[in-house]
Amino acid sequence: MKDSKNIVIGLLCAVVCVMAVAYAAFATTLNINGTASIDSTWDVAITKIDCEATAASGGEELEKPTASVTEAGGTSATFAIKFKQPGDTATCTVTITNKGTLNAKVKAITPVQDETENTFIQYELSGIDVDTKLISQQTNTYTITAKIPETETSLPSDDSWKDKSLTVTIEYVQDLDAE
């Protein structure tokens, strides 16, 4: 009987030792150290604006419209136009360049007119829409046209309608669907 007690005690000690080793093996803390960096850049901005004016047929020559980027490095531009009579038209072509490494797409287009803007002045934006893509290192152009239809006959008696401006803001976001 003494031998069987010694065997049982020996087995119990062996089981305890095996359990201790197993616990130690599974209870070990695993530390993983590492670093990550992103070297992508975002640089979408207006890089060029060209404007032209066309006088109504038989009309007095128009001053060339002016356009300026509203904020440095931005995608917002203000166009100043001097009209003289119905039929006058001003057209500006805007180039936006993606100099960054991330692809972009248009999220929103906001033309901002003066609240007192005369409704007979028509503005048209073409060449760009919401979701238009701008791939890294490429350019997009859009055109804004402002005109007073030749058929317009009820112009205000004061000259307030002759000097007008319009600000267009194109909001870009990262294009996560780009390939």
C-alpha positions in Angstrom: 0.0 0.0 0.0 2.9 2.3 0.7 4.1 1.8 -2.8 0.8 2.7 -4.3 0.7 5.9 -2.2 4.1 6.8 -3.4 3.1 6.1 -7.0 0.0 8.3 -6.6 2.0 11.1 -5.0 4.6 10.8 -7.8 1.8 11.0 -10.4 0.2 13.9 -8.7 3.5 15.8 -8.6 4.1 15.0 -12.3 0.6 16.2 -13.2 1.2 19.4 -11.2 4.5 20.0 -13.0 2.9 19.4 -16.4 0.1 21.8 -15.6 2.6 24.4 -14.4 4.6 24.2 -17.6 1.4 24.3 -19.7 0.1 27.3 -17.8 3.4 29.1 -18.3 3.4 28.4 -22.0 -0.1 29.8 -22.5 0.2 32.7 -20.1 3.2 34.2 -21.8 2.6 37.8 -23.0 3.3 38.4 -26.7 4.5 41.9 -27.4 4.5 43.1 -31.1 6.1 46.4 -31.8 6.0 48.2 -35.1 5.5 51.6 -36.8 3.4 52.8 -39.7 3.7 55.9 -41.9 1.6 57.5 -44.6 3.4 59.4 -47.3 0.3 60.4 -49.3 -0.4 64.1 -50.0 -3.6 66.1 -50.7 -3.1 69.0 -53.1 -6.1 69.8 -55.2 -6.3 73.5 -56.3 -7.2 75.9 -59.1 -4.1 76.4 -61.3 -5.3 78.5 -64.2 -8.3 80.7 -65.1 -8.8 82.1 -68.6 -11.7 84.5 -69.3 -13.2 86.1 -72.5 -16.1 88.4 -73.2 -18.3 88.6 -76.2 -20.3 91.8 -76.8 -23.8 91.6 -78.2 -23.9 91.8 -82.0 -23.4 95.4 -82.9 -22.7 96.2 -79.3 -19.9 98.1 -77.6 -16.7 96.1 -76.9 -16.7 94.5 -73.4 -13.9 94.7 -70.9 -12.3 91.3 -70.4 -13.8 89.6 -67.3 -11.6 89.1 -64.4 -11.4 86.0 -62.2 -9.4 85.3 -59.1 -8.9 82.4 -56.8 -10.8 83.2 -53.6 -8.3 81.5 -51.2 -4.7 80.5 -51.8 -4.4 76.9 -53.0 -8.2 76.7 -53.0 -10.9 75.4 -55.3 -13.1 78.5 -55.0 -13.0 81.3 -57.6 -14.7 84.7 -58.0 -15.6 86.0 -61.4 -16.1 89.7 -61.9 -18.0 90.7 -65.1 -18.9 94.1 -66.5 -22.0 93.9 -68.8 -23.1 96.7 -71.1 -26.3 95.4 -72.8 -28.5 92.4 -73.4 -26.7 89.8 -75.5 -23.3 90.3 -73.7 -21.6 87.0 -72.6 -18.6 86.2 -70.5 -17.0 82.8 -70.4 -14.2 81.6 -68.0 -12.4 78.3 -68.2 -11.0 77.1 -64.9 -8.3 74.4 -64.6 -8.1 72.4 -61.4 -5.0 70.2 -60.9 -4.5 67.3 -58.5 -0.8 67.6 -57.6 -1.2 65.2 -54.7 -0.9 61.5 -54.5 -4.5 60.8 -53.5 -7.3 60.6 -56.1 -10.2 63.0 -55.6 -13.8 63.5 -56.6 -16.3 66.4 -56.5 -18.5 66.3 -53.4 -20.3 69.5 -53.9 -20.5 72.5 -56.3 -21.7 75.8 -54.8 -22.3 78.9 -56.9 -22.7 81.9 -54.6 -24.5 84.9 -56.0 -25.2 88.2 -54.3 -28.7 88.1 -52.8 -29.6 91.2 -54.7 -28.5 89.4 -58.0 -30.7 90.2 -60.9 -32.5 87.1 -62.2 -32.1 88.1 -65.8 -28.3 87.4 -65.6 -28.0 83.7 -66.5 -25.1 81.6 -65.2 -24.2 78.2 -66.6 -21.6 75.8 -65.2 -20.4 73.0 -67.5 -17.7 70.3 -67.6 -18.0 69.3 -64.0 -20.6 67.6 -61.8 -20.8 66.0 -58.4 -18.8 62.8 -58.4 -16.5 64.0 -61.2 -13.2 62.3 -60.6 -9.8 64.0 -60.5 -7.0 61.4 -60.6 -3.6 62.1 -59.0 -1.3 64.2 -61.2 -4.1 65.1 -63.7 -6.3 68.1 -64.4 -10.0 68.9 -65.0 -11.4 72.0 -66.6 -14.8 73.5 -66.2 -16.5 76.5 -67.9 -18.7 79.1 -66.3 -20.7 81.3 -68.7 -22.6 84.4 -67.6 -24.9 86.2 -70.0 -27.8 88.5 -70.4 -30.2 87.0 -73.0 -30.7 89.2 -76.1 -34.4 88.9 -75.5 -34.1 90.7 -72.1 -35.9 94.1 -72.3 -36.7 95.0 -68.7 -33.3 96.0 -67.4 -33.1 98.2 -64.3 -32.8 102.0 -64.9 -29.7 102.2 -62.6 -26.4 100.6 -63.6 -26.4 98.1 -60.7 -26.8 95.2 -63.1 -23.7 96.1 -65.2 -21.1 95.0 -62.6 -21.7 91.5 -61.3 -19.7 88.8 -59.6 -20.1 85.2 -58.9 -18.2 82.8 -56.7 -18.0 79.1 -57.5 -16.7 76.7 -54.9 -15.9 73.1 -55.9 -15.5 70.8 -52.8 -13.3 67.8 -53.3 -13.0 64.7 -51.2 -10.8 61.6 -51.4 -12.0 59.1 -54.0 -12.0 55.9 -52.1 -13.4 54.0 -55.1 -10.5 54.8 -57.4 -8.4 52.0 -58.7 
